[in-house]
Amino acid sequence: MKRFALPLIVACFALVDCHADENMTSPNGKVAASVFVTQSGGLRYRVQFKNQQVVEPSVLGITVDGVDLGNGVMVGDPNTSMVDETYDTRGNHTQARNHYKVFKFPVHHKASGRKYSLEFRVYDDGVAYRYVVPAEARPSKTAQHVDGETSSWKMMDGAKVWYFERLAKRWKLKSYAGEWMSTDINQLETATPANVGPIQGTPLVFQLPGNLGYAAVTKAALYNYSGMRLKAVGDRTVVANFTEGDAGFDVHGTIVSPWRVTMLADDLNELVNSDLITNLNPAPDPQLFADTGYILPGRSVWSWETLGLDTPETQRTFIDLAAEMGFEYSMVDDGWKDWDSPWETVRSLCEHGRSQGVGVWLWVHSHEIHDPSNDYRQLRDYFDRVTAVGAVGLKIDFMDSEAKEKIDFEIAVLRNAAQRKLLINFHGCHASTGEERTYPNELTREGIRGIEVNKHKEGPLPASHNAALPFTRFVVGHADYTPILYTSPGPTTWTHQLATLVAFVSPLQVYAEHPDAMMKAPILKRAFPVMQSIPTVWDQTIVLPDSRIGDVAAIARRSGDDWFVGVLNGAGARDYALDFGFLPSGTYEAVIVSDDLDAELVELASVGVNIKAKRKQWTTAVPFKVDRSSVDRSQKFKVPLAKGGGLVVQLIKQPN
């Protein structure tokens, strides 16, 4: 008899619990999940990793039109299948493998008679589930109302959890721009100050006890639904929470919830290289993306962080500087609509950019284009105008919510932008849920506490935050941190700033520093050739040994035959032992940029223009030094790192 057969489940209601499936395992058997029904008819699940229960029995359920579809249920035999495919991706590597087993359980809610599906996918690096609730066939019924979910995770005891915090309560879950910190899972409910509350954004990242590995709890494939946050309720448990609160939200047609995801990894290398979040998203529409030639990763200059927008002449100069640096883009930020004849001025800038091989991006406040009436006619008209003046993309800001209406807006943006071959950079938004697979014209999005915080009252960024990011926010997707701010680095060194280009992944890297400082300041230009050669997407990524979340992030990345190493020190001064064993055979020329601990500290005001800087007591920085050497995979280097310091090594493959 099958353990998950429907008659068995009905018979087992008198027991404490009854297992619907003992064999829901991943392709390699390392990950397993089971679904069961409690004595009272409650739907539950658990997750095992390497024979250890990482997610203890936890509640499943979605409430639709006032009916809790996770209680009083019967579960039938699942339809099962396996998928094994590969697809092109970008960021940490060039190709992803999407290999999983599918289990689709029919669920019958006895009291209401409603039927729906509970779908699980079990991967070698995690488990995901979602609810699929068909619309009821009633003529007067135009939408289904989602009141909420009881989806939850009860994590194993002894786990250390990493979460982001922002004491400015109104912005924490609007911007996702919190500082990453950690606590014991038993303390998560009370770790956040009372004025902010126990609701956390995704992902939550867990260091599992006993060297078991790592886990992350998050969401994927956020379409036609509200974005899930997580409420800590004690007993090592977090529960799905939504922006709309008790009001809930409407979904037209069949409800297909986003995936509720538990990522699992043996180590930080597996965690960083996981493609689970994009795997859970649909492939791009082959008609909408029949031509992808316009989707070009690259680097952008940006005047906003050091000068503000300033004049059209300034923006023209920045385009020229982008061309001189070999950068692909220039970002024109807030305020350009206040210029005289703004659209004609922008048209002139875009034409100048094309003559220099530089694409121009334009900033827009989401409120200018978010009206959904007439199938987003306002948005479509605006996009037509942007296309007509020749801009390559839009930076869309201040959604400040992941309520369903904002998610619908974001997807409308991506779809309509793709129809016009426009690129998109979202700001003031939630973190990625993998939608960049379905809509590859999304080159990046914010949802991160980035370098702009250095000038804010709540800044600057601590080095520990940067050293946590590759293993927290970036595990769910690309992020626009806007790296490099030599003129106001806070408690980090210049080498640390440079290393963020290697450690942080964004197909569009928008540089915060003024190009003249990076390229021409005498004390900075020695590292410019290395900076200039760092790409924004990679062929291969390896997290190096001794990396620890928030303490040290050491990452090696390959582009073609060449490699880069970026090390972010999140703590006090130390010696770092760099082992070149990750290299293939052969000889490499190594250009080593490190903290110059013997040099005098540099007055930041002397190295470049940054009229917006608010440096507080951090008015000086440790400079870097640049050395060259010949290395191969047999060698090890010991490199001193300053407090909040870093290391960057460019490794250029030499002919045999």
C-alpha positions as CSV (number, residue, x, y, z in Angstrom):
1,M,0.0,0.0,0.0
2,K,1.3,3.5,-0.8
3,R,1.9,5.5,2.3
4,F,0.2,8.6,0.8
5,A,-2.9,6.9,-0.5
6,L,-6.1,8.8,0.3
7,P,-7.8,5.9,2.2
8,L,-4.8,5.7,4.5
9,I,-4.9,9.4,5.3
10,V,-8.6,9.2,6.2
11,A,-7.9,6.3,8.4
12,C,-5.1,8.0,10.2
13,F,-7.0,11.0,11.4
14,A,-7.3,9.3,14.8
15,L,-3.5,9.2,15.2
16,V,-1.2,12.0,16.3
17,D,-0.1,12.4,12.8
18,C,-0.1,10.4,9.6
19,H,2.6,10.6,6.9
20,A,1.4,11.4,3.5
21,D,4.8,10.7,1.9
22,E,8.0,9.2,3.3
23,N,9.8,9.1,-0.1
24,M,9.7,12.8,-1.3
25,T,13.5,12.9,-1.8
26,S,15.8,14.9,-4.0
27,P,17.6,13.4,-7.0
28,N,20.7,12.6,-5.0
29,G,18.8,11.7,-1.8
30,K,20.5,14.3,0.3
31,V,17.3,16.3,0.8
32,A,13.9,14.9,1.8
33,A,10.5,16.3,2.7
34,S,7.3,14.8,4.0
35,V,3.7,16.0,4.1
36,F,1.3,14.8,6.7
37,V,-2.1,15.5,8.3
38,T,-2.5,15.8,12.0
39,Q,-5.2,14.2,14.2
40,S,-7.4,17.3,13.7
41,G,-6.9,17.4,10.0
42,G,-4.2,20.0,9.9
43,L,-1.8,20.1,7.0
44,R,1.9,19.9,8.0
45,Y,5.4,19.3,6.4
46,R,9.0,18.7,7.5
47,V,12.3,18.9,5.7
48,Q,15.4,16.8,6.2
49,F,19.0,17.5,5.1
50,K,21.6,14.8,5.3
51,N,19.3,12.8,7.6
52,Q,18.9,15.7,10.0
53,Q,15.5,17.4,10.5
54,V,16.2,21.1,9.6
55,V,12.6,22.1,9.4
56,E,10.6,20.5,12.1
57,P,6.9,19.8,11.7
58,S,5.4,23.1,10.5
59,V,2.0,24.4,9.5
60,L,0.9,24.6,5.9
61,G,-2.2,26.5,4.7
62,I,-3.7,29.3,2.7
63,T,-7.0,31.0,3.7
64,V,-9.2,31.9,0.7
65,D,-12.6,33.7,0.9
66,G,-12.5,33.2,4.7
67,V,-11.8,29.4,4.5
68,D,-8.6,28.0,6.0
69,L,-7.7,25.4,3.4
70,G,-5.0,24.0,5.6
71,N,-7.3,22.6,8.2
72,G,-9.8,19.8,8.0
73,V,-8.3,18.3,4.8
74,M,-7.7,15.0,3.1
75,V,-4.7,14.5,0.8
76,G,-4.5,12.2,-2.1
77,D,-1.7,10.4,-4.0
78,P,0.7,12.9,-5.6
79,N,1.4,13.1,-9.3
80,T,5.1,12.7,-9.6
81,S,7.7,13.5,-12.2
82,M,11.3,14.6,-12.6
83,V,12.8,17.5,-14.5
84,D,16.5,17.9,-15.5
85,E,17.3,20.8,-17.7
86,T,20.0,23.5,-18.1
87,Y,19.6,27.1,-19.2
88,D,21.8,30.1,-19.6
89,T,22.1,32.4,-16.5
90,R,24.3,35.3,-15.5
91,G,26.0,36.5,-12.3
92,N,27.9,33.8,-10.5
93,H,28.2,31.5,-13.5
94,T,26.9,31.1,-17.0
95,Q,24.8,28.0,-16.9
96,A,22.3,26.7,-14.4
97,R,21.0,23.2,-13.9
98,N,17.4,22.8,-12.9
99,H,17.1,19.3,-11.6
100,Y,14.3,18.3,-9.2
101,K,11.5,15.9,-8.4
102,V,7.9,17.2,-8.5
103,F,5.1,16.0,-6.2
104,K,1.6,17.4,-6.8
105,F,-0.8,16.5,-4.0
106,P,-4.5,16.9,-4.5
107,V,-6.0,18.4,-1.4
108,H,-9.7,18.2,-0.4
109,H,-11.1,20.6,2.2
110,K,-13.9,18.6,3.7
111,A,-16.1,21.3,5.1
112,S,-16.2,23.6,2.1
113,G,-15.8,20.9,-0.6
114,R,-13.0,23.0,-2.2
115,K,-10.2,21.2,-4.0
116,Y,-6.8,22.5,-4.7
117,S,-3.2,21.3,-5.3
118,L,-0.2,21.5,-3.0
119,E,2.9,21.2,-5.2
120,F,6.4,20.4,-3.9
121,R,9.7,20.5,-5.7
122,V,12.6,18.7,-4.0
123,Y,16.1,19.7,-5.2
124,D,19.5,18.6,-4.0
125,D,19.9,22.1,-2.6
126,G,16.4,22.8,-1.2
127,V,12.7,22.3,-1.0
128,A,9.9,24.5,-2.3
129,Y,6.2,24.3,-2.2
130,R,3.2,26.4,-3.4
131,Y,-0.6,26.4,-3.4
132,V,-2.6,26.2,-6.6
133,V,-6.3,27.1,-5.9
134,P,-8.6,27.0,-8.9
135,A,-11.3,29.7,-9.2
136,E,-14.8,28.7,-8.2
137,A,-17.2,28.5,-11.1
138,R,-19.6,31.2,-9.9
139,P,-20.9,33.8,-12.4
140,S,-20.8,36.6,-9.7
141,K,-17.3,35.7,-8.6
142,T,-14.8,38.0,-10.2
143,A,-11.8,37.3,-7.9
144,Q,-10.7,35.1,-5.1
145,H,-9.7,36.8,-1.9
146,V,-6.5,35.7,-0.1
147,D,-6.9,36.4,3.6
148,G,-3.4,35.1,4.3
149,E,-1.3,32.0,4.8
150,T,-0.3,29.9,7.8
151,S,2.8,28.7,5.9
152,S,5.5,28.4,8.5
153,W,9.0,27.2,9.3
154,K,10.0,25.7,12.6
155,M,13.8,25.6,12.4
156,M,16.0,23.2,14.2
157,D,17.4,24.1,17.6
158,G,20.9,25.6,17.7
159,A,20.7,27.4,14.4
160,K,22.1,30.9,14.1
161,V,20.0,33.2,12.0
162,W,21.1,36.2,9.9
163,Y,18.5,38.9,9.3
164,F,18.5,42.5,8.3
165,E,17.5,45.4,10.6
166,R,16.7,49.0,10.2
167,L,15.6,51.0,13.1
168,A,13.8,53.5,10.9
169,K,10.7,51.3,11.2
170,R,8.7,52.8,8.3
171,W,11.5,52.0,5.8
172,K,12.7,48.5,6.9
173,L,10.2,46.4,5.0
174,K,9.6,49.0,2.3
175,S,13.2,49.3,1.1
176,Y,14.8,46.0,2.4
177,A,17.8,48.2,3.1
178,G,18.7,46.9,6.6
179,E,22.0,46.1,8.1
180,W,22.7,42.4,8.3
181,M,23.1,41.0,11.8
182,S,22.6,37.7,13.7
183,T,21.1,36.0,16.7
184,D,20.1,32.6,17.9
185,I,16.9,31.3,16.3
186,N,15.4,31.1,19.8
187,Q,15.9,34.9,20.2
188,L,14.6,36.1,16.8
189,E,11.2,37.0,18.1
190,T,12.7,39.5,20.6
191,A,15.9,40.4,18.8
192,T,14.3,43.3,16.9
193,P,13.5,46.5,18.9
194,A,9.9,46.8,20.0
195,N,9.3,49.9,17.9
196,V,10.1,47.9,14.7
197,G,8.5,44.6,15.6
198,P,9.3,40.9,14.9
199,I,8.5,40.9,11.2
200,Q,11.5,40.2,9.0
201,G,12.1,40.5,5.3
202,T,13.3,37.6,3.2
203,P,15.7,35.9,3.1
204,L,16.5,34.6,6.5
205,V,19.9,32.8,6.4
206,F,20.7,30.1,9.0
207,Q,24.0,28.6,10.0
208,L,23.0,25.1,11.1
209,P,24.5,23.5,14.2
210,G,27.1,20.8,14.2
211,N,28.7,21.8,10.9
212,L,25.6,20.6,9.1
213,G,25.7,23.5,6.7
214,Y,23.4,26.4,5.9
215,A,19.8,27.1,5.1
216,A,17.8,30.1,3.9
217,V,14.1,30.7,4.1
218,T,12.7,32.9,1.3
219,K,10.2,33.1,-1.6
220,A,10.5,32.7,-5.4
221,A,8.5,33.5,-8.5
222,L,6.5,36.4,-7.1
223,Y,3.8,37.1,-9.7
224,N,0.1,38.0,-9.2
225,Y,0.4,37.8,-5.5
226,S,1.6,39.8,-2.5
227,G,5.2,39.6,-1.3
228,M,5.7,37.4,1.8
229,R,7.5,38.6,4.8
230,L,8.2,36.4,7.9
231,K,6.9,37.0,11.4
232,A,8.9,35.5,14.3
233,V,6.4,34.0,16.7
234,G,8.7,32.2,19.2
235,D,9.4,28.5,19.5
236,R,12.0,28.8,16.6
237,T,9.1,29.5,14.2
238,V,8.4,32.1,11.5
239,V,5.1,32.5,9.8
240,A,4.1,34.0,6.5
241,N,3.1,37.7,6.8
242,F,1.8,40.2,4.2
243,T,1.8,43.9,3.7
244,E,-2.0,44.0,3.4
245,G,-2.4,42.5,6.9
246,D,-5.9,41.4,7.8
247,A,-7.4,43.1,4.7
248,G,-5.8,40.5,2.4
249,F,-5.8,40.8,-1.3
250,D,-7.7,39.7,-4.4
251,V,-6.4,37.3,-7.1
252,H,-8.2,37.0,-10.4
253,G,-8.5,33.5,-11.8
254,T,-6.5,30.6,-10.3
255,I,-4.4,31.4,-7.3
256,V,-0.8,30.2,-7.9
257,S,1.2,31.3,-4.8
258,P,4.9,32.1,-5.1
259,W,7.1,29.3,-4.0
260,R,7.9,29.0,-0.2
261,V,11.5,28.0,-0.2
262,T,14.0,26.4,2.1
263,M,17.5,26.6,0.5
264,L,20.1,24.1,1.8
265,A,23.8,23.9,1.4
266,D,26.8,22.0,2.8
267,D,28.9,25.2,2.9
268,L,29.0,28.8,1.8
269,N,30.3,27.9,-1.7
270,E,27.1,25.8,-2.3
271,L,24.9,28.5,-0.9
272,V,26.4,31.3,-3.1
273,N,26.3,29.1,-6.2
274,S,22.8,27.9,-5.8
275,D,20.4,28.6,-8.7
276,L,17.4,27.5,-6.7
277,I,15.6,30.8,-6.8
278,T,15.9,31.4,-10.6
279,N,15.2,27.6,-11.1
280,L,11.8,28.2,-9.6
281,N,10.9,30.9,-12.1
282,P,9.5,30.2,-15.5
283,A,11.7,30.4,-18.6
284,P,11.4,33.7,-20.5
285,D,8.7,34.0,-23.1
286,P,10.4,33.1,-26.4
287,Q,8.3,35.6,-28.4
288,L,8.8,38.5,-25.9
289,F,12.5,37.8,-25.8
290,A,13.1,36.7,-29.4
291,D,15.7,39.4,-29.6
292,T,17.9,39.7,-26.5
293,G,20.7,41.7,-28.2
294,Y,19.8,44.8,-26.3
295,I,20.3,43.1,-22.9
296,L,23.9,43.9,-22.2
297,P,25.4,43.7,-18.7
298,G,27.8,46.6,-18.0
299,R,29.1,49.4,-15.8
300,S,27.6,52.8,-15.4
301,V,28.9,56.2,-14.2
302,W,26.6,58.1,-11.9
303,S,26.9,61.7,-10.7
304,W,24.2,61.4,-8.0
305,E,26.2,60.2,-5.0
306,T,29.0,62.8,-5.3
307,L,27.4,65.8,-7.1
308,G,23.7,65.3,-7.4
309,L,22.2,65.6,-10.9
310,D,23.6,69.1,-11.6
311,T,23.2,70.4,-15.2
312,P,22.8,68.8,-18.6
313,E,26.4,69.8,-19.3
314,T,27.5,67.8,-16.3
315,Q,25.7,64.8,-17.6
316,R,27.3,65.2,-21.0
317,T,30.7,65.3,-19.3
318,F,29.8,62.1,-17.4
319,I,29.0,60.4,-20.7
320,D,32.4,61.4,-22.0
321,L,34.0,60.1,-18.8
322,A,32.2,56.8,-19.2
323,A,33.6,56.5,-22.7
324,E,37.1,57.3,-21.5
325,M,36.8,54.6,-18.8
326,G,35.4,52.1,-21.2
327,F,32.1,51.9,-19.3
328,E,29.0,51.0,-21.1
329,Y,26.4,53.3,-19.5
330,S,25.7,56.6,-17.8
331,M,22.9,57.0,-15.3
332,V,20.8,60.3,-15.3
333,D,19.1,60.4,-12.0
334,D,16.3,62.4,-10.3
335,G,15.7,66.0,-11.4
336,W,16.2,65.9,-15.2
337,K,12.5,66.6,-15.7
338,D,13.1,70.0,-14.2
339,W,15.5,71.0,-16.9
340,D,14.4,73.4,-19.7
341,S,12.9,71.3,-22.5
342,P,13.8,68.1,-20.6
343,W,12.8,65.5,-23.2
344,E,14.7,67.3,-26.0
345,T,17.6,67.7,-23.7
346,V,17.6,64.0,-22.9
347,R,17.3,63.2,-26.6
348,S,20.5,65.2,-27.2
349,L,22.3,63.4,-24.3
350,C,21.2,60.0,-25.7
351,E,22.4,60.9,-29.2
352,H,25.8,62.1,-27.7
353,G,25.9,58.8,-25.7
354,R,25.4,56.7,-28.9
355,S,28.2,58.6,-30.6
356,Q,30.5,57.7,-27.7
357,G,29.3,54.1,-27.4
358,V,27.6,54.9,-24.0
359,G,23.9,54.0,-23.3
360,V,21.9,56.5,-21.2
361,W,19.6,55.4,-18.4
362,L,16.8,57.7,-17.0
363,W,15.4,57.8,-13.5
364,V,11.6,58.0,-12.9
365,H,9.5,58.0,-9.7
366,S,7.1,55.0,-9.8
367,H,4.2,57.3,-8.9
368,E,4.5,58.9,-12.3
369,I,3.7,55.7,-14.1
370,H,1.9,53.3,-11.7
371,D,-1.7,53.9,-12.7
372,P,-3.1,50.5,-13.7
373,S,-6.1,51.7,-15.5
374,N,-6.6,50.9,-19.2
375,D,-3.9,48.2,-19.0
376,Y,-1.3,50.7,-17.6
377,R,-1.8,53.2,-20.4
378,Q,0.1,55.8,-18.4
379,L,3.1,53.5,-18.2
380,R,3.0,52.5,-21.8
381,D,2.8,56.1,-23.0
382,Y,5.8,57.0,-20.9
383,F,7.8,54.0,-22.1
384,D,7.1,55.0,-25.7
385,R,8.4,58.5,-25.0
386,V,11.6,57.1,-23.4
387,T,12.1,54.8,-26.4
388,A,11.6,57.7,-28.8
389,V,14.4,59.8,-27.1
390,G,16.8,56.9,-27.3
391,A,17.4,55.9,-23.6
392,V,18.4,52.3,-23.1
393,G,16.7,51.8,-19.8
394,L,14.9,53.1,-16.7
395,K,15.8,53.3,-13.1
396,I,12.3,53.1,-11.4
397,D,12.2,54.2,-7.8
398,F,10.1,54.3,-4.6
399,M,7.7,51.4,-4.9
400,D,8.2,51.2,-1.2
401,S,6.1,48.1,-0.7
402,E,5.6,44.5,-1.8
403,A,1.8,44.7,-1.6
404,K,0.2,42.9,-4.5
405,E,-0.6,46.1,-6.4
406,K,3.1,47.0,-6.4
407,I,4.1,43.5,-7.6
408,D,1.6,43.7,-10.4
409,F,3.1,47.1,-11.3
410,E,6.7,45.7,-11.4
411,I,5.7,42.8,-13.7
412,A,3.8,45.3,-15.9
413,V,7.0,47.3,-16.1
414,L,9.1,44.4,-17.1
415,R,6.7,43.1,-19.7
416,N,6.1,46.5,-21.3
417,A,9.8,47.4,-21.2
418,A,10.6,44.1,-22.9
419,Q,8.2,44.9,-25.7
420,R,10.1,48.1,-26.3
421,K,13.6,46.6,-25.7
422,L,14.2,48.7,-22.5
423,L,16.3,47.7,-19.6
424,I,15.1,48.0,-16.0
425,N,16.7,48.8,-12.6
426,F,14.3,48.8,-9.7
427,H,15.0,50.9,-6.6
428,G,13.0,51.3,-3.4
429,C,11.9,47.7,-3.7
430,H,12.0,44.2,-2.2
431,A,14.8,41.8,-2.9
432,S,14.9,39.6,-6.0
433,T,12.7,36.5,-6.2
434,G,14.3,35.2,-9.4
435,E,12.1,37.2,-11.8
436,E,15.3,38.1,-13.7
437,R,15.1,34.6,-15.3
438,T,11.6,35.2,-16.7
439,Y,12.4,38.9,-17.5
440,P,16.1,39.1,-18.3
441,N,15.7,42.8,-19.1
442,E,15.8,43.4,-15.4
443,L,19.5,44.0,-15.1
444,T,19.4,44.7,-11.4
445,R,17.3,45.9,-8.4
446,E,18.0,47.4,-5.1
447,G,16.4,45.8,-2.0
448,I,19.7,46.2,-0.3
449,R,21.5,48.5,2.2
450,G,24.0,50.0,-0.2
451,I,26.7,52.6,-0.2
452,E,24.3,55.6,-0.2
453,V,23.7,55.0,3.5
454,N,27.2,56.4,4.2
455,K,25.8,59.9,3.9
456,H,22.6,59.2,5.9
457,K,22.0,59.8,9.6
458,E,21.9,56.1,10.2
459,G,25.2,55.5,8.3
460,P,27.9,54.7,7.5
461,L,27.9,51.0,6.6
462,P,30.0,48.8,8.9
463,A,32.5,46.5,7.3
464,S,30.7,43.5,8.9
465,H,27.6,44.3,6.8
466,N,29.5,44.1,3.6
467,A,31.2,40.9,4.7
468,A,27.7,39.4,5.3
469,L,26.1,40.5,2.0
470,P,27.5,37.8,-0.4
471,F,26.0,35.1,1.9
472,T,22.7,36.8,2.7
473,R,21.1,39.2,0.4
474,F,23.0,38.1,-2.7
475,V,22.0,34.4,-2.3
476,V,18.6,35.3,-3.7
477,G,19.8,37.4,-6.7
478,H,21.5,40.5,-8.0
479,A,21.5,43.8,-6.2
480,D,22.3,47.4,-6.9
481,Y,24.6,48.3,-4.0
482,T,26.1,51.1,-6.1
483,P,29.7,50.2,-5.1
484,I,32.9,52.2,-4.8
485,L,33.0,55.4,-2.7
486,Y,36.6,56.2,-2.1
487,T,35.8,59.8,-0.9
488,S,33.5,58.6,1.9
489,P,34.2,54.9,2.7
490,G,33.1,55.0,6.3
491,P,35.0,52.5,8.5
492,T,36.4,50.6,5.5
493,T,39.6,50.9,3.5
494,W,39.9,51.7,-0.2
495,T,40.9,48.1,-0.9
496,H,37.7,47.0,0.8
497,Q,35.7,49.3,-1.4
498,L,37.4,47.9,-4.5
499,A,36.8,44.3,-3.4
500,T,33.0,44.9,-3.3
501,L,33.2,44.8,-7.1
502,V,34.3,41.2,-7.0
503,A,32.2,40.1,-4.0
504,F,28.9,41.6,-5.0
505,V,27.0,40.5,-8.2
506,S,25.0,42.9,-10.3
507,P,24.9,42.7,-14.1
508,L,24.6,46.4,-14.0
509,Q,27.2,47.9,-11.7
510,V,26.4,51.6,-11.0
511,Y,29.6,53.2,-9.6
512,A,29.0,55.8,-6.9
513,E,32.4,57.5,-7.0
514,H,33.1,60.4,-9.4
515,P,35.0,59.1,-12.4
516,D,37.7,61.7,-12.1
517,A,38.6,60.5,-8.7
518,M,38.8,56.8,-9.7
519,M,40.6,57.4,-12.9
520,K,42.9,60.5,-12.3
521,A,43.5,61.1,-8.6
522,P,47.2,60.4,-8.1
523,I,46.8,58.2,-5.1
524,L,43.8,56.3,-6.5
525,K,44.7,55.9,-10.2
526,R,47.3,53.2,-9.4
527,A,44.4,50.7,-8.8
528,F,42.3,52.0,-11.7
529,P,43.5,49.4,-14.3
530,V,42.4,46.6,-12.0
531,M,39.1,48.3,-11.3
532,Q,38.6,48.9,-15.0
533,S,39.1,45.2,-15.9
534,I,36.5,43.8,-13.4
535,P,33.5,42.5,-15.2
536,T,29.9,42.5,-13.9
537,V,29.0,38.8,-14.8
538,W,31.2,35.7,-14.3
539,D,31.9,32.3,-15.8
540,Q,32.7,30.6,-12.4
541,T,32.5,31.5,-8.7
542,I,34.3,29.8,-5.8
543,V,33.9,30.9,-2.2
544,L,37.3,30.4,-0.6
545,P,38.0,28.6,2.7
546,D,37.9,30.6,6.0
547,S,34.9,32.7,4.7
548,R,32.5,33.4,7.6
549,I,29.3,35.4,7.4
550,G,29.9,39.0,8.6
551,D,33.5,38.2,9.5
552,V,35.3,37.6,6.2
553,A,34.1,37.1,2.7
554,A,36.7,35.7,0.3
555,I,35.5,34.9,-3.2
556,A,37.3,33.9,-6.4
557,R,35.6,34.5,-9.7
558,R,36.6,33.6,-13.3
559,S,36.0,35.5,-16.5
560,G,37.4,33.6,-19.5
561,D,40.9,32.4,-18.5
562,D,41.5,35.1,-16.0
563,W,40.5,35.2,-12.3
564,F,39.8,37.8,-9.7
565,V,39.9,37.4,-5.9
566,G,38.0,39.8,-3.6
567,V,38.3,39.7,0.2
568,L,36.2,41.8,2.5
569,N,37.4,41.9,6.1
570,G,34.4,42.5,8.4
571,A,36.3,42.6,11.6
572,G,39.7,43.7,13.2
573,A,43.1,43.6,11.6
574,R,44.3,40.1,10.7
575,D,46.6,38.2,8.4
576,Y,44.7,36.4,5.6
577,A,46.3,33.3,4.0
578,L,45.3,33.2,0.3
579,D,45.7,29.8,-1.2
580,F,45.9,29.8,-5.0
581,G,44.8,26.1,-5.2
582,F,41.6,27.0,-6.9
583,L,43.5,28.0,-10.0
584,P,43.8,25.6,-13.0
585,S,47.3,24.6,-14.0
586,G,49.5,27.2,-15.6
587,T,51.1,30.5,-14.7
588,Y,49.3,33.7,-13.9
589,E,50.5,37.3,-13.6
590,A,49.0,38.5,-10.3
591,V,48.2,42.2,-9.7
592,I,47.7,42.5,-6.0
593,V,45.9,45.4,-4.5
594,S,46.1,45.4,-0.7
595,D,45.9,47.7,2.4
596,D,49.0,49.7,2.8
597,L,49.4,49.5,6.5
598,D,52.8,51.3,6.5
599,A,51.5,54.4,4.7
600,E,50.0,57.4,6.3
601,L,46.2,57.8,6.4
602,V,44.9,59.9,3.6
603,E,42.6,62.9,4.2
604,L,39.5,62.0,2.2
605,A,38.7,65.6,1.2
606,S,41.9,65.7,-0.7
607,V,41.2,62.9,-3.2
608,G,38.1,64.0,-5.1
609,V,34.9,66.0,-5.2
610,N,32.0,64.7,-3.0
611,I,29.8,67.6,-2.0
612,K,27.2,65.2,-0.6
613,A,29.6,63.4,1.8
614,K,28.7,63.4,5.5
615,R,31.8,61.6,6.8
616,K,31.4,62.2,10.6
617,Q,34.5,61.0,12.3
618,W,35.7,58.9,9.3
619,T,37.7,61.6,7.6
620,T,40.7,59.5,6.6
621,A,41.2,56.2,4.9
622,V,43.9,53.5,4.7
623,P,45.3,53.7,1.1
624,F,46.1,50.7,-1.0
625,K,49.3,49.5,-2.5
626,V,49.7,47.6,-5.8
627,D,52.2,44.8,-6.3
628,R,52.9,42.3,-9.1
629,S,54.0,38.7,-8.9
630,S,53.9,35.5,-10.9
631,V,51.9,32.7,-9.3
632,D,50.5,29.2,-9.9
633,R,48.1,27.0,-8.0
634,S,50.8,25.6,-5.7
635,Q,51.4,28.9,-4.0
636,K,50.1,30.6,-0.9
637,F,50.3,34.2,0.1
638,K,49.9,35.7,3.6
639,V,48.4,39.2,3.3
640,P,47.8,41.6,6.1
641,L,44.3,43.1,6.2
642,A,43.5,46.3,8.0
643,K,40.5,46.6,10.2
644,G,37.6,46.8,7.8
645,G,40.1,46.2,5.1
646,G,40.3,44.1,2.0
647,L,42.2,42.4,-0.8
648,V,41.8,42.3,-4.6
649,V,44.0,40.1,-6.8
650,Q,43.7,40.1,-10.6
651,L,45.1,36.9,-12.1
652,I,45.9,37.0,-15.8
653,K,46.6,33.7,-17.5
654,Q,50.0,33.6,-19.2
655,P,50.7,31.8,-22.4
656,N,52.2,28.3,-22.0
